[in-house]
């Protein structure tokens, strides 16, 4: 494990801007609205050849009545406990505030190196004003401007000096499972239940999670990255710029993952917006697992209630119906590990490679017994097939007249491939090429 550095401070002092600069990506959402960052946000950075992990935290507000701010404070304290060193960020424009003093009091109790970064120091006048931050009693301060990068080199030099030495270790390419769905379907609660700690803020307010955030999961023989995403709403419902960026992060998380765990609220059903998320994942050729959450809240359940619910979902996702559906309750932890087992199975199905000789031995007799129907008096003869070297299952069938093969026959071959090999939860592509 490398060193961990937490960036802490009150809201709106520029922590996320500084975080984005260090990881060299626009990973954390930045907005002039106070309190944009809610969860701990992780990224990797390096300076002078030393790699370290960064945690961007929400703004610390002591004694607030706001439901989010109370949860944010818990996240900040967890981040401080995780970190090997802490960058405490303050704002030269507003000087020392009561909230800054609260954070300083919290940090003085920690037996960890604390670097005081005075942000927005972009001229000599502000440099003079920064001197007042000696009053926080944290020793030397580092004047920086996180927007332009001024002064960050000196801060990082000092940071590297206080970090303990660690040996470099190669990071393996782990599978990525994105947890997606509508707002307030239970995505963050699902990840918290799996990892056994309150890593993500959970409230009854829809839209609590705003960024797409990675968590490494390594338990019971499984190892992968879980990505918690913001809930995706219909475009017409997205009112603020902030939510627009959150939704874009979620879409990007779908594009960059291996398997999508689509969580839906059992009391709301498989509605239009969940279907849109499903088809987005399918168009991107991702593995898919549908998780029906809050199953414990469904009233008047009978023997066939689950089967009927599943039948209605499969009706909506035709023709791609070979998708696992798991009924869970995050609150009672019902079947949540079954959900993960299923996701790992789908990942293995998506990564499956079939030898060309074996594929031809199985598929050519099937094609011979039911060849493509003649079209305009032309007979199609399929001579050979192979799996293409792509991340997801794609197959090429070589024949004399590929232009005369119709969609129903393509679906027939796809179904036969699914019968012969387990591709549950994975979109399969079938192409016809000139021999």
N, C-alpha and C positions, 0 to 999 in steps of 0.2 A: 504494500500500500504506500502511495506517495503522501507527501504532506498535504494538509488541508488548511486553507486560509478562509476565514469568514469575514465578510464585509458587513459591518453593522453601523447603525446610526438611526436618528429619528427620520420620519418620512420626508421625502422630496429634497434630499441633500445631494443627489446625484450618484447613488450607489450603483444603480443598474447601468447607467452610462459608463461608469468606470469598469464595471464587470464586462460589458460588451467590448470595451476597448481591449481589455486584457485577453479575452478569449478570441478576439478578432472576428466575431460574428455578432449579428443582431439577434441574440438568443433571448435575452430578457426584454420585455416590453418596456419602452421608455415613454413617459407622457408627463406633461406639466401638472396633471391631476395628482394630488397627494394620495399615497397608499395604493399605487398601482400593483406593486409586487406584493403578493400575499403568501405564496409558498416559498420554501427554500429552493433556490435555483442553482444547479450544479454546472460547472464547466471546467475545462482544463486549460492551463496556461503554462508558459515557461519563460525563464529569464536567466541569461548567462548559462544556459545548458541545464538548469535545474527545473524539473517539471513539478507542478503542484496543482491540486484541485482547489477551485474557488467556490465559495457558497455566497450567493447574493440573497440577502434576507429582506423581509418586509421591514418597514420603519417601526422602531420600538416606541410605544406610547404607554407609559405607566398609568395604571388605574383608570383606563378608558371604559366607558359603558358600551362602546360599539362592539358588536358580536365579532366582527372581523379582527378588530385591533387586539382584543383579548386573545384570540387564537394566534395572531401574528406574533404577539409577545412570547407565547409558548414556543413558536418556531424559532425565534431569535435565540432564546435561551438554549434550545436543543442544538442549534448551529454552533453557539459558543462552546458548548460541551464537546462537540465533535472536533473542533478546530485545534490545530497546533499553534497557530498565530492568528491575531485578530487585527484587522484594519478598521479603526473607528473613524468614520467620516462625519465631518461637520461642514457648515456652510458659512463662508466669510461674510456673505451679504447680510445675514441676519444676526451674526455674532453668537455669543453663548446664550442658549435658551434654557428654560427649566428642564425640557426634555433631554437636552444634551447632558445636563448635570445628572439626570436620572441614569442615562446610559453609562456615563463616566463612573458613577457610584457602583453600578453593576459590574463594570469591567475591573475596577480596582480590587474587587473580591476574587478575581480569577488569577490563578497562578500560571498565567500564560503571557507571552510577549504581546504587547498592544502598541500598534503604530497609529499615531494620530494624524490623519490626513485632512488638511483644511482645503476644501474644494472651492472652485470658482475664483481662484487667485490668478487673474489674467492680466494684472497691471501692477505697477509699483505702489500705487496708493493702497490697493487691497493687500499687498504684502505687508505694509505697515499695520493695517487693521488686524492682520492674522496674529499679531503678537499677543493679543488678549487671551488666546486659547491656552497660553501657559497656565492660566488660572484654573484649568481643569485638573491640574496636578498629575498629568500623565507624562511629563517630561517633554522631550524634543517633539516638535511638530514638523510636518512635511507639506509645504504649500503646493497644491496641484490644480490643474484645470482639466477635469476628466473629458470635457468636450474636445479640447484641442490636443490633449496629451502632455501639456506642459508640466514638468516636475515629476512625472510618473516614474522616470528612470531612477531618480534619487530615492524615491519611496521603495521601488522594487529592489534596488541595491541593498537598502537597509533590511527589507523583508528577507532576502536570501541569507543575510548574515545571521538572523535569529532563528531560521528554520533548521531543525535537526537534519543531519546527513541521512539520505536514504539511497539504497541501490536502485538503479533503473530496472524497470521490469516491463516486459513486452505486454501490451494489452491485447487480449485475444478478441477476435471478432465474434461477439455473442449474438444469438438471435434477438431480434427486436419485436416485442409484442406491444402494439398500441391499443390502449383501452379507450374506446370512442363511444359516442352516443349523444343523446339530447342533454341539455343542462339538467342537473339535479336527478339523474338516473341512478347515481350511486357509484360513479367511476372512482373517485378518490377514496371513498369508504371501502371499496373492493380491494384496492391496493394496500390500504392501511391494514385491512383484515389479513391479507396474505403475508405481509412482512412483519406483522405483529407489533407495529409501533405507529404513532400518529404522525407520520411524515408529512401528510398533506392535510391542509385545513378543510374541515367538513362542517358546513352549516346548512340550515334549511333553505337558505337563499340560493336560487338558481344562478349559476354563473360565478360561483366562488373561485374555481380554478380558471386562471387566465392564460397561463403559459403551458406549453407541452414540456413535461419534465421527466427525465430518465431516473429509474431506480434499478440497481442491480439486484437480482433475486438469485439466491444460491441456497436452496434447501431441498431436502428429500431427493437428492440426486439430480435435481434440475438446476440449470444455470442459464439465465437470459436477462435481457434488459426489459423492464416494464416501462412504458411511456404513458403517463397520465396526461390527458388532453382536456382542453376547454370544451364544454358542450357546444355542439353545432346546431344553430337555429336556422330557420328559413331566412333567406336574404332580406326579405321585406321586414322581418322582425329585428334585424340588427340595426340599432339606432346610433350607437356611439362608435367613434373611430377605434377606441380601445377594444371593443368587442369584435370589430372587424379584423383587427390584427390577431386576436385570440383565435378566431375561427380559421384564419389563414395558417396559423401555427398548427392547428389540429389537422387541417388538410395536408400540410407538409408532413406531419407525423405519419399519416396514412400512407403517403407516397414513399416514405423512407423506411417503413417497417416490413417485417416478414409475414406477421399474422395480425389481423385486426380482431380484437375481442369487442364485439358490438353489444353494449349493455343497454337494455331497454327496461322501462318501468312496466311491470306486469299490469298495473292498474290503468295504464294509458294505452297499452297495446302496441302492435307493430304499425305505427301510424306513418304518414307520408314522409315525415322528416327522417325517421329511422330507416325507411326504405331508401331514401336518397343517399344516406351514409353507406348502406349496404351496396348499392350500385356503384358508388364512388370507389369502394374497396374492390369490387368485382372488376370494374374497368381498369384498375391499376394492377390486376392479376395478383392480388394478395390472398393469403390464406384467411379464412373467415370462420369465426365461432360466434354464434348468437347466444348471449346470456340473458335469460329472462329474470331480472332482479325483482325483489320485493314480492316473491311468490307467497310469502307468509301473510301478505295483506289481502290476497284474493279471497273473497268470501264465498260461501256456498260451494266449496269444491266437492266434486263427486268423483266416482271412479274414473270416468273418461274425460274429466276437465282438462288435464294436462295434454292428452292425446288430441283433443279437439282444438286446443290453443295452438299446438304444434302444427296441426293440419292447416289451420288458417294462415300461419306464417309461411308454410311451404307453398301454399296457393299463391301468396303475394310475390314470392321470389322465383316463380317459374320463369324459364326452364332450368335454372341453376338451383336444383333442390337438394343436391347432395351436400348439405351443410349441417354440421352438428348443432343441436339446440340443447342447451343445458339450463334447467330451471334452478335458480339459486336464491338465497337470501343472505345478503351481506351482514345484516343485523344479527342473525342467528348463526352465521358462518355455515349455513346449509349448502353442501355441494360446491364450496368455493375451490377446494383442491381438485375436485373432479373437473372443474372448468380449466384449471391449469394443465392437468394431465391431457385433456382433450386438445388444448392449444399446442402442446408439445407434439402430440400425434399429428396434428395438421401441419406443423412445421416440418416434421419428418416426411410427410406425404409430399409436401411442396418441394423438398430437396431430393426426392427419389430419382435415381437414374436407372434406366433399363437398358440392358445390352441389346444391341441391334439384332443379333442372331436370335435371341430369345423373343424379342418383340415380333419378328417376322414369323417365327414358329407358331406363335399364338394367334396373331392377327390375320395372316394370309388365309388359313382355312376358314375363318369367320367370314372374310370378304368373299371367298370362293362360294360359300354356301348361300350368301346373299349379296351379289354384286350390285354396283350402282345401277339404277334403272336407266334404260336407254333414253336418250334425249335427241329429238329430231332425227331419229333413225341411227344415231351414233352410239356405239357401245364403248363404255369406259372400262379399261383394263388396268387394275392396280397391280404393279409388279413388286413393289418394295416399299418398306417404311422404316423410319428411324426417329429417335428422339433428338430434338435440336439442343445444342449446348447453351441453354438459357437458364436463368435462375429459377424459373417456374416451368411446369410441364407443358411443352409444346412439341407437337409431332408433325412430321412431314410425310405425306403419302405420295409416291411417285407413280404417275400414270401417263397414258398416251394423250388423253383429252381432259386436262384439269378444269377447263372452263365449263364443262358440261356436268360437273358434280354439283348438285343442289344442296341447300342448307339442311333439309330433312335427313339426307344421307350423312352429312357431317355430324349431326347430332346423334345419329345411330352409332357411328364409329366412336364418338366421345363416350356414349353410354356403355359400349362394349369395352372400351379401355378402362372405364370405372369398374366394370364387373370383373375384369381380369386382374386389375391392380387397384390397390386402395388409394384413391385420390380424394377421399372425403374432405370437404371443406376447402378444396383448391380448384380454382378455375383451370380448365384444360383447353388448350387451343389446338385445333386441327387444321392443317394447311395441305393443299394439293398442289403438286409441282409437276412440271413437264419432265418425263423420264429422260 
